[in-house]
Amino acid sequence: MDRSERFYRIEQLLHDRGTATFEEIREVLEVSRATLKRDFQYLRDRLNAPIVYDRDAGGYRFQARSSGPAFQLPGLWFNASEIHALLMMQNLLSEVQPGLLGPQIAPLKTRLQSLLGSRDNEPEEVARRIRIVHAAKRHADLKYFEIIATALLKRRRLVLRHWNRGRDDETTREISPQRLVFYRDNWYLDAWCHLRDEIRSFGVDAIRHATLLERKAKDVATRRLDETLGAGYGIFSGAAVTWAKLRFTPERSRWVASEQWHPQQRTSTTADGHLLLEIPYSNPTELIMDILRHGAGAEVLAPKSLRDAVHKELRGALAAYDQHRPTVRGTSPRPRQPLP
């Protein structure tokens, strides 16, 4: 542990025990005698810690005093990425079911507790005041997740039955798992599909059955995985990439300007305040969903195929609303002007 963490451990130890011997403190911190002496000196000289040696008790304690500079360790806090990482780890570990990793996970939880809070900022209070919200999280069968992870790490092939939501059908295929990806609160498995003879990504929650095989998995270079699955947009990727050009209204631009839709995106602003966003994609499925969430605030300028796909979705949504639009007795719905 670093020096700052040792200071918090020393303070917590003396507050909890009242008195502790030099050797007790050293064993808890797992440091040398010289290091602990330097820590005591720094706490006394720089941070005004009232640490004294009590001969009668045979150990060190905090001395009560009514005057002099107050002792208080600097507040323990984190930047945005640190607090997100720590709370995400705590959240993920809390969901782990009993299994082979139980003995290893317990110390991790304890370690996170000590990192997230000090005596004045209990970890429970930190977690209560800062919330991680999971959006559209899907639950995968734990049994199959364990089989997938085993095959992935032992480099063995899998036979799985995968459900395609779009077609509402299942296919059985043999795959060589390459890596697990946690994306937008859901797990995906990047793999070499021996049925299609190409790289594919599978939603773990859509795997209806998995069987571990003795055959050795085919290894695919990370660079090739990234070129195929990382070049396009989102989780729906592919080797052939097309660039989309989107235009956002000045109002929507206030949000989109600070968002990263893709690592290679290009942005610019027009004279009238519209934001132009250019991003690569291969499969338009996820990109269309993200465009539609901005409603009338977003417009596809190019390519025409993407513009037509978004237009089709909007026409379908409008038709559904028109079909079920309530009417007032004695009147008929006003005919709506067709979309161009």
PECORPE-V564447 format. One line per field, one symbol per residue. burial: # if it has 16 or more other C-alpha atoms within 10 Angstrom, else .. A space follows every 10 residues. Layout:
BEGIN
burial = ???
END
This chain:
BEGIN
burial = .....##### #.##....## ....##..#. .....#..## ..#....### #.#.....## ##........ ..#....... ..#..##..# .......... ....#..... ..######.. ..#..##... .........# ...##..#.. ##..###### ###....... ...####### #....##### ####....## ########.# .#....##.. ....#..### #########. ########## .##..##... ##........ ...####### #####.##.. ##....#### .#...##..# #..#...... .......... ..........
END
